[in-house]
């Protein structure tokens, strides 16, 4: 969970801050390759391996959009600073 910034319109430079929730069956840290969560453990409106985004956090907020992560790949940012 957290905030992300998304582009508002195709041809306009308008950015929108959205609250997001990522539901993944696997560890995001890469510590385990075994599934940690099953679809049956989720509320009926949530799907596995999907990023949902909302206007703001809160119980009465409904999701504005969702992004399937079935074909997403993880990119790790490495620290390139040297300790000399």
C-alpha positions in Angstrom: 0.0 0.0 0.0 1.1 3.5 -0.6 0.8 6.4 -3.1 1.7 6.5 -6.7 1.6 9.3 -9.3 -0.1 8.6 -12.6 -0.6 10.6 -15.8 -4.2 12.0 -15.9 -4.8 12.5 -19.6 -3.1 11.3 -22.8 -2.1 14.6 -24.3 -1.9 16.7 -21.1 0.8 16.9 -18.5 -1.6 16.5 -15.5 -0.5 14.1 -12.8 -2.8 12.6 -10.2 -1.8 11.1 -6.8 -3.5 7.8 -6.2 -3.6 5.5 -3.2 -2.7 1.9 -4.3 -3.0 -1.6 -3.1 -1.0 -4.5 -4.6 -2.3 -8.0 -4.0 0.3 -10.6 -4.8 0.3 -14.4 -4.1 4.2 -14.4 -3.8 6.7 -12.6 -1.6 7.7 -9.3 -3.2 11.2 -9.5 -1.6 12.0 -12.7 -3.4 12.7 -14.6 -0.2 10.3 -17.4 -1.1 9.1 -18.8 -4.4 6.2 -20.6 -2.7 2.7 -18.9 -2.9 2.0 -17.2 0.4 -1.7 -16.3 -0.2 -4.6 -18.0 -1.9 -7.5 -16.4 -3.8 -9.9 -18.0 -1.3 -8.4 -15.8 1.5 -9.3 -12.6 -0.3 -12.6 -10.6 -0.4 -14.7 -11.5 -3.5 -13.8 -8.1 -5.2 -10.0 -8.6 -5.0 -8.1 -10.5 -7.6 -4.7 -12.0 -7.1 -1.6 -10.3 -8.7 -3.4 -7.0 -9.4 -2.6 -3.5 -8.5 -5.7 -1.5 -7.6 -5.7 2.3 -7.4 -8.1 4.6 -5.5 -8.6 8.4 -5.1 -7.8 8.2 -1.4 -7.5 5.6 1.4 -10.6 4.9 3.3 -13.4 2.3 3.7 -15.9 4.1 1.5 -13.4 4.6 -1.4 -14.0 2.4 -4.5 -11.2 1.6 -6.9 -10.7 3.8 -9.9 -8.6 1.4 -11.9 -6.6 -1.8 -11.8 -3.5 -3.1 -13.5 -2.9 -6.9 -14.0 0.6 -7.9 -13.0 0.6 -11.3 -14.7 3.2 -10.2 -17.3 5.1 -7.7 -15.1 8.8 -8.1 -14.3 10.6 -6.8 -11.2 13.4 -4.3 -11.5 15.8 -3.8 -8.6 17.6 -0.6 -8.2 21.2 -1.3 -7.1 23.2 1.1 -5.0 26.2 2.1 -7.1 28.0 4.3 -4.5 31.4 3.1 -3.4 32.6 3.2 0.2 36.1 4.5 -0.4 
